[in-house]
Structures are given as structure tokens and as C-alpha cells.
Amino acid sequence: MTSLRCFLPCDAGALAVGADAVAAALRAGLERRGLAAEIVRTGSRGLYWLEPMLEVATAQGRVAYGPVAAGDVESLLDAGLASGGSHALRLGAPEQIPFLARQARLSFARCGVVDPTSLEEYAAHGGWRGLERAVATPPAEIVEAVVRSGLRGRGGAGFPTGIKWRTALEAAGARKFVVCNADEGDSGTFADRMLMEGDPFSLVEGMAIAGLAVGATRGYVYVRSEYPHAIATLRAAVAAARRAGILGPAVIGSKQPFEIEVRVGAGAYVCGEETALLESLEGRRGQVRARPPLPAHRGLFGCPTVVNNVLTLAAVPFVLAEGADAYAAFGFGRSRGTMPIQLAGNVRRGGLFEVAFGLTLGELVDDVAGGTASGCPVRAVQVGGPLGAYFPRALFDTPFDYEAFAARDGLIGHGGVVVFDDRVDMARQARFALEFCALESCGKCTPCRIGSVRGTELLDRLLRGEGDRAAQIALLEDLCETLKLGSLCALGGFTPYPVTSALRHFPEDFRAGQAEAGRSIL
Amino acid sequence: MTRPAPETVTRPAPESFRPELAAEIIAAGAGEEGALLPLLHALQAAFGCVPDPAISMLAEALNQTRADVYGVVGFYRDFRREPAGRRVLKLCRAEACQAMGGEALAAQARAALGVDWDETTRDGQLTLEAVYCLGLCATAPAALLDGQPVGRLTRERLLALLDAAREPA
């Protein structure tokens, strides 16, 4: 007889809203009723407004309920949870929920479905096929497949992944490395975290393929310390892959060794910048390196190194398993494939939305996310993390695509979309961007280290109404220009995006005394 | 398979500095390439901070100057020179949480505890820290209490959390 199978996320976002309490109540309730059942802890499907989302396997497929509180469990069991019985919280088949049905889940196909640390489930859901293909393919052909797929770095810069790999493959070196950048520090982003917690083997597989492609024998994942659950799950997955002979002296039947080590950051945002990350891995202060040399020529410990974001590496198994053309068939313009977009902040339906490039910002915010959680009108949307521009409603027709956002003086970065309602004070948001830059600057280059501090002082004077207003604004714009052109990395270089976009699109908030006018959320 | 618990949740309470234990920790990891950050994390996990004698021992083991090691300890927000309170609450102050009223909560937390950022309550029970993003942006405002995530914070939930966190062990 098959016993009942329930699925409940152990994703940090679900735990934050009580998933463990639901699990405990469920276990107790099932026991009281003498029902044999297995509670599988999965990752999250990414429908966070419905978390904790409980699913049960029925003869007709899975049935979901959410958001479930521990206090709902008794009534759910009474309603016949085991057979997908009707209840106020019943959502039906999870795949039919419009938010999920509209997505193209290539990288997140397994996330929220499988037990993240089960090798069997990973294999049963299509895992390792890309790696098996890679083992039987010469390195140059793996690289060319990635080039043809059009995959671009999902960390933010959007650099073509295949070109980076080709550079590392062609670079001479006795040792080479693959480094996974899992220092996901941008506010409004959580896709890396979800993937590491919900489907870590896809990252392991992507890194192993990268190792085979460029001739690297060792990989490091640099995970931020703010992600304790991701670190634990990823370490368990790496250990399981090693025990199964997928990692180790011979990657599944190949002659090439590949090992992965998980390293933990220490609370420095700038270590998400690839050269600062390499410095940190080497045991130093996370200070940015001047380029050239490129990391692909001289990276970690002076050796040729591929540095890729979690989402970039996790997209690779699909490219190998299904073919470059299948991946490139998704997308828009020069942005090929899918982008895991993260809808966050003041939204009714927050979560992960993986979709082909090309939806407009307005569709994402109004339609997919359903507008604000507060019910107040949307006023500003910050896209691409703390270094991304603020978009007003007037620019909601911008398609989600690297070039389209750049053409409107913005960036898509790592795909974070943070929505603010009409209570936001954009002068305070601009000031926060400069303050954040000052706080997180590695100190290596002057525009970022000093400019960020001078910028906050300048904004304060402007908001206090000191001096000539036009002259202050001209000075601020000039300072932003210096930061943009003179900084060594994106921290100083992109901080002007939120500042100048706020100034341009929301000038009414920069009048003296505005900060005291009661609109501030800060 | 049971889900792996974060090390920050499961590890034992820190003990006071013991040179023998520090030497043992350093010897176990000093052979790795780029060993300094993992060693600093391990020492802080054991002792609750990175005390001066440990810095000298690290410098010697890794053949670096003490200034180099100090420089690294000082650069990263995670590493402390003094132990924190019994529990640590990291409250997110980044944009997604701001959009959901996070800064008002931050002010309430400081007022309720009578501390500013990076300070510990007078009874030594709780240290309050600002953090810039926990990746809990779709369940904002969010916080992390000793590695346990908390989301959809309201004033009431925050005050209850602060009370519970200050209960003696």
C-alpha cells in the first residue's frame, strides 16, 4: 500500500512564515489519526504570498493548499487533505495556478517539486543528462554549444557565457578553476538562494560541466553568510554527489577529476563583484582588482578562472541536455533563454517568475505581481538591485531585456524587481543609494570611497534648502558622472543609476523640506 | 532524507578563549589554499569572536603579518573582536524591506531594546544588527534570529520576537 505523501517547503522564505510549525502540526495531526504519511521537505515553488504552501500527492496529481498556518492543519485534515479534499485554502493543481502556469521553468523546473538533497529524485526529474552529454563531448564543442545558446551571465553584467568559457579554455595554465558567485547581495533578489535550497544538484551539475569545458579540476562556491540554509543544503548536496562518484577523481566515467568546495562570505556586499570575490577566496580583504588581467586569464590564485553566477551555471545543464537551439528558442533580441525574475517589496504576489525575456515591466508589476500589497498605487519600481534605476509608471512599457533597459538608463541586473507604493520618498531612496555605496565601498578607488560620502552630504544640503538649488543639482549630476566613469567596479559605477533616475523621474521629491513633509518611509 | 540544518542554528554556544583549541582549529585548516576566511569563521564559531591572541596565532600559522590579519578581520562585517550578546537579531534594512515599512520597524526595535545598531541589550541577552538583504524580499520585512528566518514582520510580531529572544536560556 502506498502511504500518503505531503510536500512542504524548507526554503528560508517559507520557514520565515512558519513552515516548520505547519510541519510539526501536520505530523502530530496525522499521528493522532493513525495515518501513515511521509512529509517531504522541498524547496519553494516561489509563490511566496501562498507560503507556507502544502501539497499532497493524489491519484490525479498534486493538490496544493496555502497559505497554511499551523492552526489550519486540523481543519485541513478534517476536510480530507489526503485525497485533496475541498477547503477554503485549496488552490488546486499547483501547475495550474496562473502565476506558475505562465512561466517557462527551465532552470527552476525541479525547485519546489523534489527533495533537494535526493540524488534519486534529481535523476528521476531529468538531472545529470547534461553532464552525461558533456562527458561524451570534446571541451571545445561544449563551449561552442554554450556560445550558440546565447546564454549571458545572469549575475548582472550579461556577458556572453560561452565567450568567457572559450577564453578560459584557450588560456594556458597547469591549474584552472570554476568559481560560482553565490554572493547574492542585491535587495529584491533571492533566485540564487531558492535554487541552492531547492535544487542544489543543478548547480553542482552546471559547475561540473563548466569544469569539463574549460579543463578546471576544482570549483568553489562563494555563498554569502546571510544564507545559512543555502549553505547547509549545498554542502549536503556536494557531499552526496561526492559519495555517488559524480564529483571526485573521475566525473561520472570521465577521466577528469572535479571537486567542489563551499566557501562562506563574511558580510561584504562588494564581494559580489567578481575580482573582490576572488580576493576574498584567497583570504584577503575583498578589494576590487583592476582589469586586465581578466579572471579567465589570471583569476583565482593566479590561474585561469571562470567566474559565473548561480543562475548562469544552473542554466547550463538544460543547454547541454536539450541543445543550444532549444535554449535560444526562448527570449527576445539579444537576450536569449529565460530569466528568473524576482518580484519583491510592496507587491500582492511576490515570488520567483522564470520567463523568456520580453515581458514589459508593467505586465510584470501590474499583471503578474498584481500591484501593491498595501493597495496603494505603485509609484516607483527599482529594477536590478541597489545599483539599479528607479522606474516610474511612465516607463512601464520597457521590455524586460538587457538592451531595452540600458536604452532607458537602467539595468536588469540579477533580475530583482522591488515595488514601492505612493508613500515612498524618492529623495530618501536616492540618499540611501549613496549611503549604501559609502557603507559597502571597498575603498580602493577614490570616486566610490569619497564620492559616495560627498554625495550624501550634497543631498542633505539640497533637502535642507541650503545654497543655490540649480547649482547643487548640477554638482550632484557632475558627481554622479565622475562615479560612473571613474570607478573601478559596478559599486561606484552604478550607484548613479538609482540617484539620477530618482532625480529625473521624481523631481518633486527633491524640494527642500520634502523629507519632513510626512511622505518618508525611512 | 531529513533536511540539513544550518550550522548557525545547531552549533554549541561559544566558549571562552582557549589557546589549545585555537591551535587545533588553525592546524586543521591552515593547509588549505586561501585559508584565512574559513579559519576566522571557525574561530568565531568556537569563541564567539576573534580575540587578539588568535590573530597572532593565525599570522604565525599563515606566515602573514598581524597587520594583514587585522586588516581582513576589520574589513568584513561578520567578524567581531568582542563576543555578541547571547542571541543576535539581524534586521534587514535594504530596499525590499523598506518598501514594506522596514525602517519604521527598525526604529521600533531600537526603541524597544534601548540600543542602537551593533549594540547589545544591558542584560546581555540580545545584539541588534542591521543587515542589507537576507533574500527574504518576497516575505518582507524580514529578519534573522541566530540563523532562523522571520518574515512578514509587523510591529506586534516584532515586539513578541524581541521579548522571546531576550528570555534567558
Interface residues (C-beta under 8 A of the other chain):
Chain A: C10 A12 G13 L15 A16 V17 R41 G46 Y48 W49 E51 D115 P116 T117 S118 E184 G185 D186 S187 G188 T189 F190 D192 R193 S225 E226 Y227 P228 H229 I231 A232 T233 R235 A236 R263 V264 G265 A266 G267 A268 Y269 S280 L281 E282 G283 R284 R285 G286 F301 Q342 L343 A344 G345 N346 V347 G350 G351 L352 A373 Q382 P386 G416 V418 V419 F420 D421 V424 Q429 F432 F436 L439 E440 I521 L522
Chain B: M1 T2 R3 P4 A5 P6 E7 T8 V9 E33 G34 A35 L36 L37 P38 L40 H41 L62 D68 G71 V72 F75 Y76 R77 D78 F79 K90 A94 E95 A96 C97 Q98 A99 M100 G101 E103 A104 V131 Y132 C133 L134 G135 L136 C137 A138 T139 A140 A142 L144 G147 Q148 P149 V150 G151 R152
